[in-house]
């Protein structure tokens, strides 16, 4: 199971990870399935085409367990391999290696060499729109429980490669890794039931806490930093990359998707977005303990501080914390106005009209910090929160509403009939385009609440 010994020294951590996983997995299998299974696993010959070939005479149940063990090992090997690829890439960046093909740095350097100026680059970004869309496919069988455990394996392996680990820490991490392997082995890898649309919605929004909330603001920061390194000037990029979804809106692909499900998708998505914002505001409250004895603040921040619901004596000289309490109270008002089961630490105040108003108050904090010698603080959690609000808004992600064209045609035909217009169903394609263009161009509504 071990890679060939003729690997370069740079692959030593990988070989160490694989050896550790190999040993721990053998312990788990021996304890769970018996030593005889491990012995049989070691005896499986490798066919000439590289595939495992189980010896004849194995009981069907044993063969099934052996196949699962081989697949389990392959998953662990892939995790170690992926971690090592990341490790090598980081080592290359630390050593100052030239940017690789396809990297952002190399593309920016090439653009600069080709005479593309910063103004032209910024103009191009202003026209970009990238929207990866989350989908729910009926063949999706991966369980969050399994994915969580696989991520735990990777984290444990990463920590075990630290150079300053003590023997006790290494033993503790190794025990933790074995517990994860045991949990994985005892967990069913596939579901025994069919997911509902609401389950799919929950799975879709789970990725935001795992990746998007952290990764997207960081991506924008890194891209801006790399543009500055190549062009020598700071830039503020527009939010051209946003995540979309059609989970809960795919009426053409799932008969169970209706208006109630779509409303549930919107509500759950908004709840996740607001939950993230409340958490980040709480983090900022802990961080921005700046004292009025040490720093000044802008008039805008001072107004927010004077309206604060935080009346604790210990906060009287901490204007940023007072201002954050005001922002959190208004965000709680927005959550209440949207019917979300969330609240902050303060009573709900006047709700924000939209995400832009929320972002405007956060911008007041950032501008004040920058103007009074604390700009570095604005670039951390506050900067990431501002980017998140710009990307995710109060809705998390737009939902694509997919519906069969015949349904739309039927609705339009009914509207036309009630309004005394053309018989839409009898029109050819050119005529449909003509009458639809006409109706879209006029402010007159076809729908009326007084018409059945």
Backbone torsions as a table, in degrees:
resi	resn	phi	psi	omega
1	UNK	NA	-15.7	-176.2
2	UNK	-81.9	146.5	174.9
3	UNK	-64.5	164.8	-179.7
4	UNK	-61.0	147.0	-174.7
5	UNK	-73.7	-16.1	-176.2
6	UNK	-80.9	29.0	177.9
7	UNK	-76.9	156.6	175.8
8	UNK	-71.7	162.6	-178.9
9	UNK	-60.1	-29.0	-178.4
10	UNK	-64.8	-17.9	179.7
11	UNK	-94.0	4.3	-179.8
12	UNK	-58.9	-42.0	177.4
13	UNK	-60.4	-36.0	178.5
14	UNK	-66.0	-46.3	178.8
15	UNK	-62.3	-36.3	178.4
16	UNK	-65.3	-43.1	179.0
17	UNK	-62.1	-45.2	-178.3
18	UNK	-65.2	-41.2	179.4
19	UNK	-63.0	-40.5	179.9
20	UNK	-66.2	-45.6	178.3
21	UNK	-62.2	-41.6	178.6
22	UNK	-58.2	-48.0	-177.7
23	UNK	-66.7	-44.4	-178.1
24	UNK	-67.8	-39.1	178.7
25	UNK	-64.3	-39.4	178.4
26	UNK	-63.7	-38.6	176.9
27	UNK	-62.0	-46.5	-178.6
28	UNK	-62.4	-47.1	-178.5
29	UNK	-65.0	-38.7	179.7
30	UNK	-64.1	-42.0	-179.0
31	UNK	-72.8	-33.2	-176.1
32	UNK	-88.5	-39.8	-172.1
33	UNK	-114.3	-9.8	179.6
34	UNK	102.4	151.0	-178.8
35	UNK	-63.0	-31.0	-177.8
36	UNK	-61.8	-35.5	178.9
37	UNK	-64.9	-44.4	179.7
38	UNK	-63.1	-38.2	179.5
39	UNK	-64.7	-43.4	178.1
40	UNK	-65.0	-36.3	178.5
41	UNK	-62.9	-39.9	179.0
42	UNK	-70.5	-24.0	-176.6
43	UNK	-87.0	-9.4	-178.4
44	UNK	-63.2	120.6	180.0
45	UNK	-75.9	160.0	176.6
46	UNK	-98.8	122.2	-179.1
47	UNK	-68.7	165.7	-177.3
48	UNK	-62.9	-26.4	179.0
49	UNK	-89.3	6.9	177.4
50	UNK	91.9	-7.0	-177.7
51	UNK	-86.4	148.7	175.2
52	UNK	-71.0	136.4	178.3
53	UNK	-123.8	110.3	-177.9
54	UNK	-71.6	134.2	179.0
55	UNK	-61.8	153.4	178.9
56	UNK	-69.2	155.4	176.6
57	UNK	95.5	-2.8	178.3
58	UNK	-75.6	139.6	175.7
59	UNK	-66.8	147.0	-179.5
60	UNK	-53.4	-41.7	-179.2
61	UNK	-64.5	-39.0	179.0
62	UNK	-67.2	-41.9	177.9
63	UNK	-59.2	-42.5	179.1
64	UNK	-60.9	-41.7	179.0
65	UNK	-67.6	-39.8	178.6
66	UNK	-63.7	-43.2	178.9
67	UNK	-61.6	-42.9	179.4
68	UNK	-64.6	-39.0	179.4
69	UNK	-64.2	-41.5	178.4
70	UNK	-64.6	-43.2	177.1
71	UNK	-63.7	-37.4	179.1
72	UNK	-63.3	-44.4	178.6
73	UNK	-62.5	-41.1	179.8
74	UNK	-60.3	-40.4	177.5
75	UNK	-60.8	-45.1	-179.4
76	UNK	-65.3	-40.7	178.2
77	UNK	-60.6	-42.0	179.6
78	UNK	-63.5	-38.7	178.0
79	UNK	-62.5	-45.6	179.2
80	UNK	-63.9	-39.4	-179.7
81	UNK	-66.3	-43.1	179.2
82	UNK	-64.4	-42.3	177.6
83	UNK	-61.6	-39.9	-178.7
84	UNK	-68.8	-36.8	176.7
85	UNK	-60.6	-41.7	176.3
86	UNK	-63.9	-41.4	-179.9
87	UNK	-61.2	-44.2	-180.0
88	UNK	-66.5	-39.1	178.9
89	UNK	-63.8	-41.1	178.2
90	UNK	-65.3	-40.2	178.8
91	UNK	-62.1	-39.9	178.1
92	UNK	-63.7	-41.0	178.7
93	UNK	-66.6	-39.2	178.3
94	UNK	-64.1	-34.7	-178.4
95	UNK	-81.1	-1.6	178.5
96	UNK	77.0	27.3	179.6
97	UNK	-63.1	151.8	178.9
98	UNK	-61.6	143.0	179.2
99	UNK	-55.4	136.5	-178.5
100	UNK	-76.4	163.9	178.2
101	UNK	-62.2	136.3	-179.8
102	UNK	87.0	-6.9	179.7
103	UNK	-77.4	155.5	179.3
104	UNK	-61.4	-42.4	-178.8
105	UNK	-57.8	-45.4	-177.0
106	UNK	-66.6	-38.8	178.1
107	UNK	-63.0	-43.8	-179.3
108	UNK	-64.9	-41.4	178.2
109	UNK	-62.1	-42.6	179.2
110	UNK	-63.8	-41.3	178.4
111	UNK	-61.9	-43.3	179.4
112	UNK	-63.4	-42.0	179.4
113	UNK	-65.1	-31.8	-179.8
114	UNK	-83.5	6.1	175.1
115	UNK	86.1	14.0	177.3
116	UNK	-79.8	112.8	-178.2
117	UNK	-77.3	168.5	-177.3
118	UNK	-64.9	-39.5	179.8
119	UNK	-61.4	-41.3	179.1
120	UNK	-67.9	-37.4	178.9
121	UNK	-64.7	-45.8	179.1
122	UNK	-63.4	-37.7	178.1
123	UNK	-63.5	-37.7	178.5
124	UNK	-65.5	-44.0	178.9
125	UNK	-62.3	-34.0	179.4
126	UNK	-63.9	-23.1	-180.0
127	UNK	-99.2	-2.8	-179.6
128	UNK	-75.6	148.6	170.0
129	UNK	-149.6	109.9	-179.5
130	UNK	-117.1	124.1	-174.9
131	UNK	-138.8	82.3	171.1
132	UNK	-62.0	139.2	-173.5
133	UNK	-116.8	126.3	176.9
134	UNK	-77.2	135.6	178.5
135	UNK	-126.0	162.6	174.1
136	UNK	-119.0	111.8	-176.0
137	UNK	-104.2	140.6	-177.8
138	UNK	-63.2	-18.2	179.3
139	UNK	-89.0	-1.2	-180.0
140	UNK	-69.8	118.3	-176.1
141	UNK	-120.3	-6.9	-177.9
142	UNK	-65.1	134.0	-180.0
143	UNK	-99.5	144.3	177.5
144	UNK	-60.8	-34.8	-179.9
145	UNK	-60.8	-41.3	179.3
146	UNK	-71.0	-43.5	179.4
147	UNK	-62.4	-40.3	177.9
148	UNK	-61.1	-42.6	-179.8
149	UNK	-67.1	-38.6	178.1
150	UNK	-64.3	-38.3	176.1
151	UNK	-65.8	-35.6	177.5
152	UNK	-64.7	-36.8	176.0
153	UNK	-61.0	-46.1	-179.5
154	UNK	-62.7	-43.7	179.8
155	UNK	-61.7	-43.3	-178.9
156	UNK	-63.8	-43.6	178.0
157	UNK	-61.6	-40.2	179.4
158	UNK	-62.4	-44.4	180.0
159	UNK	-67.1	-33.8	-177.3
160	UNK	-68.8	-16.2	178.9
161	UNK	-90.0	2.0	177.7
162	UNK	-64.6	136.9	-176.4
163	UNK	-74.2	-20.2	-173.9
164	UNK	-101.7	17.9	179.9
165	UNK	-68.7	136.8	170.9
166	UNK	-84.0	167.2	179.2
167	UNK	-62.8	-39.1	179.2
168	UNK	-64.3	-42.2	179.6
169	UNK	-65.6	-39.6	178.4
170	UNK	-64.3	-42.2	178.8
171	UNK	-64.1	-40.1	179.8
172	UNK	-65.2	-42.5	179.1
173	UNK	-66.7	-38.4	178.4
174	UNK	-64.5	-40.4	176.2
175	UNK	-63.7	-40.8	178.6
176	UNK	-62.3	-42.3	179.3
177	UNK	-63.3	-41.0	179.1
178	UNK	-64.4	-38.1	178.4
179	UNK	-63.1	-38.3	178.4
180	UNK	-66.0	-42.3	179.1
181	UNK	-62.6	-40.4	177.8
182	UNK	-62.8	-43.4	178.9
183	UNK	-62.6	-41.1	178.6
184	UNK	-63.7	-42.9	-178.3
185	UNK	-64.8	-33.9	-177.4
186	UNK	-89.4	0.2	-179.7
187	UNK	-101.0	135.9	175.4
188	UNK	-69.2	130.3	-176.1
189	UNK	-77.6	-21.3	-179.2
190	UNK	-123.7	156.6	-179.6
191	UNK	-79.5	148.5	176.8
192	UNK	-95.7	8.4	-178.3
193	UNK	-140.9	163.1	178.9
194	UNK	-88.1	132.8	179.4
195	UNK	-66.4	142.9	169.6
196	UNK	-85.2	168.3	178.3
197	UNK	-62.5	-36.4	178.8
198	UNK	-66.0	-34.7	173.7
199	UNK	-62.5	-42.8	179.8
200	UNK	-64.3	-38.2	176.7
201	UNK	-61.2	-44.6	-179.1
202	UNK	-63.9	-41.4	177.7
203	UNK	-63.4	-38.3	-179.0
204	UNK	-65.3	-46.0	-177.6
205	UNK	-73.3	-18.1	-179.9
206	UNK	-63.2	-27.9	-178.5
207	UNK	-66.9	-23.8	-178.8
208	UNK	-66.8	-46.1	178.0
209	UNK	-66.3	-30.6	-178.4
210	UNK	-79.7	-35.2	-172.9
211	UNK	-136.6	-58.8	-164.4
212	UNK	-61.2	-42.9	-178.5
213	UNK	-60.0	-33.1	-179.8
214	UNK	-90.9	-46.1	-170.5
215	UNK	-71.4	-41.1	-175.3
216	UNK	-68.2	-49.5	175.2
217	UNK	-57.9	-37.7	178.8
218	UNK	-66.8	-38.5	179.2
219	UNK	-60.5	-45.5	178.4
220	UNK	-61.9	-42.6	179.2
221	UNK	-61.9	-43.8	-178.9
222	UNK	-66.7	-40.2	179.5
223	UNK	-65.1	-43.2	177.7
224	UNK	-62.9	-38.7	180.0
225	UNK	-66.3	-39.5	-178.9
226	UNK	-71.9	-35.3	175.4
227	UNK	-63.9	-41.4	177.9
228	UNK	-62.6	-38.7	-179.4
229	UNK	-65.6	-35.5	-177.5
230	UNK	-84.4	-40.4	-174.4
231	UNK	-100.2	-11.8	176.7
232	UNK	75.1	22.4	-178.5
233	UNK	-147.9	139.3	178.1
234	UNK	-69.6	143.5	176.7
235	UNK	-132.8	155.7	173.8
236	UNK	-121.7	102.9	-174.7
237	UNK	-79.0	145.5	172.9
238	UNK	-72.1	161.2	179.8
239	UNK	-82.7	87.4	-176.6
240	UNK	-91.0	-13.7	-178.8
241	UNK	-110.3	117.4	179.4
242	UNK	-135.1	151.3	179.6
243	UNK	-95.3	136.3	176.6
244	UNK	-116.9	178.3	179.8
245	UNK	-155.0	152.2	166.3
246	UNK	-122.4	12.2	177.9
247	UNK	-72.0	120.2	-176.6
248	UNK	95.4	-7.5	179.4
249	UNK	-122.0	1.8	-176.4
250	UNK	-87.1	77.2	-178.9
251	UNK	-73.7	-22.1	-179.3
252	UNK	-76.8	-29.5	-174.5
253	UNK	-100.3	-10.0	-176.3
254	UNK	-145.5	115.4	-177.8
255	UNK	-67.1	-13.7	-179.6
256	UNK	-85.1	-4.7	179.3
257	UNK	-87.2	117.6	178.8
258	UNK	-137.2	-170.4	-177.1
259	UNK	-61.1	-36.1	179.3
260	UNK	-64.6	-41.8	179.3
261	UNK	-67.5	-41.7	178.7
262	UNK	-61.6	-41.4	177.8
263	UNK	-64.7	-37.7	177.3
264	UNK	-64.4	-38.1	178.3
265	UNK	-64.2	-47.3	178.4
266	UNK	-58.5	-46.0	-176.2
267	UNK	-64.8	-46.0	-179.2
268	UNK	-65.1	-39.9	178.3
269	UNK	-62.6	-45.6	179.0
270	UNK	-62.1	-39.2	179.1
271	UNK	-60.4	-41.0	179.3
272	UNK	-66.9	-42.6	179.2
273	UNK	-62.3	-48.6	-179.6
274	UNK	-64.6	-38.1	177.9
275	UNK	-59.3	-41.1	177.4
276	UNK	-64.2	-43.5	-178.5
277	UNK	-64.2	-42.0	177.9
278	UNK	-61.3	-41.1	178.8
279	UNK	-64.1	-40.5	179.8
280	UNK	-70.7	-37.1	176.4
281	UNK	-63.5	-38.9	176.9
282	UNK	-63.6	-39.1	177.4
283	UNK	-65.3	-41.3	177.1
284	UNK	-64.1	-37.5	178.8
285	UNK	-60.0	-40.0	177.7
286	UNK	-68.9	-35.5	-174.4
287	UNK	-80.6	-43.0	-171.4
288	UNK	-88.4	67.5	179.8
289	UNK	-90.9	21.7	-175.3
290	UNK	-58.1	136.2	-176.5
291	UNK	-96.5	143.2	176.1
292	UNK	-64.0	-17.6	176.0
293	UNK	-73.6	-20.1	-175.5
294	UNK	-107.7	-32.0	-174.4
295	UNK	-134.6	155.4	172.1
296	UNK	-100.2	164.1	178.6
297	UNK	-131.8	162.2	178.7
298	UNK	-73.2	166.6	177.7
299	UNK	-62.4	-37.3	-179.5
300	UNK	-63.8	-43.3	178.1
301	UNK	-67.4	-36.8	179.2
302	UNK	-62.9	-38.3	177.9
303	UNK	-65.3	-41.1	176.6
304	UNK	-62.5	-40.7	-179.6
305	UNK	-65.2	-39.4	-178.5
306	UNK	-69.0	-23.4	178.8
307	UNK	-93.1	8.8	-171.2
308	UNK	-67.5	139.9	173.3
309	UNK	-82.1	-5.9	-179.7
310	UNK	-83.4	106.8	-175.5
311	UNK	-107.3	14.7	179.9
312	UNK	-64.8	138.2	179.9
313	UNK	-59.2	-34.2	-177.3
314	UNK	-69.3	-11.1	-178.2
315	UNK	-104.2	-0.7	-174.3
316	UNK	-56.7	-33.1	-176.9
317	UNK	-106.2	19.9	-179.4
318	UNK	-121.3	81.5	-171.0
319	UNK	-63.2	-35.1	-178.6
320	UNK	-68.3	-38.4	176.6
321	UNK	-66.4	-39.2	176.8
322	UNK	-62.4	-42.3	179.6
323	UNK	-65.4	-39.5	179.0
324	UNK	-64.5	-34.7	176.7
325	UNK	-64.2	-38.7	176.4
326	UNK	-63.1	-44.9	179.9
327	UNK	-62.3	-42.9	-179.1
328	UNK	-65.5	-38.0	179.0
329	UNK	-65.5	-39.7	178.1
330	UNK	-69.4	-36.0	176.9
331	UNK	-66.0	-36.7	175.6
332	UNK	-63.0	-36.6	175.6
333	UNK	-63.6	-38.4	177.4
334	UNK	-65.7	-41.6	178.6
335	UNK	-62.0	-42.9	178.9
336	UNK	-64.3	-40.9	-179.7
337	UNK	-63.4	-30.0	179.2
338	UNK	-88.6	0.1	178.7
339	UNK	74.2	27.1	-178.9
340	UNK	-88.3	141.6	-179.6
341	UNK	-81.6	54.6	-178.5
342	UNK	-133.5	154.1	174.3
343	UNK	-155.4	153.1	176.9
344	UNK	-89.6	-161.2	-178.2
345	UNK	-85.1	-6.8	-176.3
346	UNK	-124.8	156.3	178.4
347	UNK	-58.0	143.8	-178.7
348	UNK	-61.5	130.9	178.6
349	UNK	-108.9	-168.0	-179.8
350	UNK	-54.8	123.8	-176.3
351	UNK	-70.1	153.3	171.9
352	UNK	-70.6	142.5	179.7
353	UNK	-66.2	-34.7	179.6
354	UNK	-165.8	-176.3	-177.9
355	UNK	-64.9	-29.4	-179.4
356	UNK	-64.7	-36.7	178.7
357	UNK	-68.6	-39.9	175.9
358	UNK	-62.1	-45.9	179.7
359	UNK	-64.1	-33.3	179.7
360	UNK	-63.3	-41.7	178.2
361	UNK	-66.6	-39.9	176.5
362	UNK	-63.6	-35.5	178.8
363	UNK	-66.1	-32.6	175.5
364	UNK	-60.8	-41.6	177.9
365	UNK	-63.1	-46.7	-177.4
366	UNK	-62.9	-44.4	-179.3
367	UNK	-64.7	-39.9	179.2
368	UNK	-65.2	-43.0	177.8
369	UNK	-60.8	-44.5	-178.7
370	UNK	-65.5	-35.2	-176.5
371	UNK	-79.3	-13.3	-174.9
372	UNK	-125.8	37.2	171.7
373	UNK	78.2	14.7	-178.0
374	UNK	-125.2	28.8	-176.7
375	UNK	-58.7	-31.6	-179.9
376	UNK	-61.4	-33.9	179.3
377	UNK	-68.3	-30.3	-179.6
378	UNK	-72.5	-18.3	-176.5
379	UNK	-87.1	-7.7	-177.7
380	UNK	-90.4	-119.3	-176.6
381	UNK	-59.0	-38.5	-178.6
382	UNK	-64.2	-45.0	178.5
383	UNK	-61.7	-40.4	179.1
384	UNK	-67.7	-37.7	178.3
385	UNK	-65.4	-42.2	179.0
386	UNK	-61.5	-41.5	178.1
387	UNK	-65.4	-40.9	179.8
388	UNK	-61.0	-42.8	179.6
389	UNK	-63.1	-39.4	179.7
390	UNK	-66.9	-35.2	-177.0
391	UNK	-82.7	-45.1	-170.7
392	UNK	-100.1	-18.8	177.3
393	UNK	55.9	-151.4	177.0
394	UNK	-94.6	6.5	-172.6
395	UNK	-123.8	-5.6	179.4
396	UNK	74.7	-59.4	179.1
397	UNK	-159.1	145.0	176.6
398	UNK	-67.5	146.9	179.3
399	UNK	-108.8	122.7	175.8
400	UNK	-73.6	124.8	177.0
401	UNK	-96.6	109.9	-178.2
402	UNK	-106.8	127.6	-178.4
403	UNK	-142.5	147.3	179.2
404	UNK	-64.3	138.9	-176.7
405	UNK	-58.2	-30.7	-178.7
406	UNK	-64.3	-33.0	178.5
407	UNK	-67.3	-44.8	178.3
408	UNK	-61.8	-42.9	-179.4
409	UNK	-61.9	-39.4	178.5
410	UNK	-64.7	-39.7	178.2
411	UNK	-64.9	-44.8	-180.0
412	UNK	-64.1	-41.0	179.4
413	UNK	-61.2	-40.4	179.4
414	UNK	-67.5	-42.0	177.7
415	UNK	-61.6	-44.6	179.3
416	UNK	-62.7	-41.7	-178.5
417	UNK	-63.2	-44.8	-178.8
418	UNK	-67.7	-26.9	-179.4
419	UNK	-89.5	-1.0	178.9
420	UNK	73.5	29.4	179.6
421	UNK	-99.1	-162.0	-177.8
422	UNK	-60.1	157.4	173.0
423	UNK	-80.6	95.9	-168.6
424	UNK	-59.9	-39.9	-177.2
425	UNK	-64.3	-22.0	-177.8
426	UNK	-90.6	-5.5	-176.7
427	UNK	-81.9	148.0	172.8
428	UNK	-80.0	177.2	-173.7
429	UNK	-60.7	-44.3	-178.5
430	UNK	-62.3	-41.5	-180.0
431	UNK	-68.4	-37.1	177.4
432	UNK	-62.2	-43.2	178.1
433	UNK	-61.1	-40.6	-177.8
434	UNK	-64.9	-47.9	-175.8
435	UNK	-74.0	-33.0	176.6
436	UNK	-66.2	-42.1	177.9
437	UNK	-62.2	-38.4	178.9
438	UNK	-63.9	-46.1	-177.2
439	UNK	-70.5	-33.7	178.5
440	UNK	-70.0	-25.6	-177.5
441	UNK	-84.6	-10.4	-178.5
442	UNK	-106.6	145.0	179.8
443	UNK	-75.1	-7.8	-178.5
444	UNK	-69.0	131.9	178.7
445	UNK	-87.7	142.5	174.3
446	UNK	-85.6	-29.5	-176.9
447	UNK	-84.9	142.0	174.9
448	UNK	-141.7	136.4	178.7
449	UNK	-67.9	-10.3	-178.1
450	UNK	-96.3	0.9	180.0
451	UNK	-111.3	129.6	178.3
452	UNK	-79.6	NA	NA
